[in-house]
């Protein structure tokens, strides 16, 4: 008798847990449907953001806002994992607007893309070294020095690494 009651209780528990799971899955799907509209709206906003920045670069490349638009296009590509495109915009920023303060951050970001996403440590070292050379007083110069030292240490270029660690 106790065995039959235990089996009955187990059956009831299994039925309730199956019902709960179905409600949970349906609830998840309803939530996903609600988010779908937000995703589509976000995609439209991102496309407009990109378009506005590109328009600034095309129509007013000499304006004070052009370097910032270029930086933002690089960052947008970086965020979405379009690393080669991000590097192109960072390079454009450095070539066309080398005196703008945002260039130091752009060069640092480019070096990090090379180091962490494209596994091009030699290119990363070059970018970090350029950062140290062209923007030694920038707020990203110190982390750049450390990164060069770290990468050179990994390549067992001890004297060069020590030089950058000392800086």
C-alpha positions in Angstrom: 0.0 0.0 0.0 2.8 2.5 0.9 4.5 1.5 -2.3 1.4 2.4 -4.4 1.1 5.8 -2.6 4.8 6.5 -3.2 4.3 5.7 -7.0 1.2 7.9 -7.1 2.9 10.8 -5.5 5.9 10.4 -7.8 3.5 10.4 -10.8 1.8 13.6 -9.6 5.1 15.3 -9.1 6.3 14.4 -12.6 3.0 15.6 -14.1 3.2 19.0 -12.3 6.9 19.4 -13.2 6.1 18.7 -16.9 3.3 21.3 -16.8 5.6 23.9 -15.2 8.3 23.3 -17.8 5.7 23.9 -20.6 4.6 27.1 -19.0 8.2 28.2 -18.5 9.0 27.5 -22.2 5.9 29.4 -23.4 6.8 32.3 -21.1 10.3 32.4 -22.5 8.9 32.4 -26.0 6.5 35.3 -25.2 9.4 37.3 -23.7 11.5 36.6 -26.8 8.7 37.8 -29.1 8.4 41.1 -27.1 12.2 41.6 -27.5 12.0 41.0 -31.3 10.6 44.5 -31.9 13.2 46.1 -29.7 15.9 44.3 -31.6 14.6 45.5 -35.0 14.3 49.0 -33.6 17.9 48.9 -32.3 19.1 47.7 -35.7 17.4 50.7 -37.4 19.0 53.1 -34.9 22.4 51.6 -35.4 22.1 51.8 -39.2 21.1 55.5 -38.9 24.0 56.2 -36.5 26.4 54.6 -38.9 24.9 56.6 -41.8 25.2 59.9 -39.9 28.8 59.3 -39.1 29.6 58.3 -42.7 27.8 61.4 -44.0 29.9 63.6 -41.7 33.1 62.0 -43.1 32.0 62.4 -46.7 30.4 65.9 -46.6 32.5 67.6 -43.9 35.9 65.9 -43.6 37.5 69.1 -42.5 35.0 69.7 -39.6 35.9 69.3 -36.0 33.4 66.5 -35.8 34.9 64.4 -38.5 37.7 62.8 -36.4 35.0 61.9 -33.8 32.8 60.4 -36.4 35.7 58.4 -37.8 36.5 57.1 -34.3 32.9 56.2 -33.7 32.7 54.2 -36.9 35.8 52.4 -35.9 34.4 51.6 -32.5 31.1 50.5 -33.9 32.8 48.0 -36.2 34.9 46.9 -33.2 31.9 46.3 -31.0 30.3 44.1 -33.7 33.4 42.1 -34.3 34.3 43.7 -37.7 37.9 44.0 -36.7 39.5 44.6 -40.1 36.9 47.4 -40.8 37.6 48.9 -37.4 41.3 49.0 -38.1 40.7 50.7 -41.4 38.7 53.5 -39.7 41.3 53.8 -36.9 44.1 54.1 -39.6 42.0 56.7 -41.4 41.7 58.6 -38.2 45.4 58.5 -37.6 46.3 59.5 -41.1 43.8 62.3 -41.7 43.6 63.7 -38.1 46.9 62.9 -36.4 46.7 66.0 -34.1 43.3 65.2 -32.7 43.3 64.0 -29.1 41.1 61.0 -29.9 43.9 59.5 -32.0 45.8 58.1 -29.0 42.7 56.1 -27.9 42.2 55.0 -31.5 45.7 53.8 -31.8 45.4 52.0 -28.5 42.2 50.3 -29.5 43.8 49.3 -32.8 46.7 47.7 -31.0 44.3 45.8 -28.7 42.4 44.5 -31.7 45.7 43.2 -33.2 46.7 41.7 -29.9 43.5 40.2 -28.6 41.3 39.6 -31.6 43.5 39.1 -34.7 46.5 37.4 -32.9 48.9 39.8 -34.7 51.3 40.5 -31.9 53.9 42.1 -34.1 51.3 44.6 -35.4 50.2 45.2 -31.9 53.7 46.0 -30.8 54.1 48.4 -33.7 50.9 50.1 -32.8 51.7 50.3 -29.1 55.2 51.6 -30.0 53.7 54.3 -32.2 51.4 55.2 -29.3 54.4 55.7 -27.1 56.2 57.7 -29.7 53.5 60.0 -31.0 51.3 60.4 -27.9 53.6 59.9 -24.9 51.5 62.2 -22.7 48.1 60.7 -23.6 46.1 58.8 -20.9 46.6 55.5 -22.8 50.4 55.9 -23.2 51.1 54.2 -19.8 49.0 51.1 -20.5 50.5 51.1 -24.0 54.1 51.0 -22.5 53.0 48.1 -20.3 51.5 46.2 -23.2 54.6 46.6 -25.3 56.8 45.3 -22.4 54.5 42.4 -21.9 54.5 41.4 -25.6 58.2 41.8 -25.9 58.7 39.7 -22.8 56.6 36.9 -24.4 59.0 37.1 -27.3 61.9 36.9 -24.9 63.2 40.3 -26.1 64.3 41.2 -22.6 66.2 44.4 -23.1 63.5 45.9 -25.2 60.9 44.8 -22.7 62.8 46.4 -19.8 63.0 49.6 -21.8 59.2 49.9 -22.1 58.6 48.7 -18.5 60.9 51.5 -17.3 59.0 54.1 -19.4 
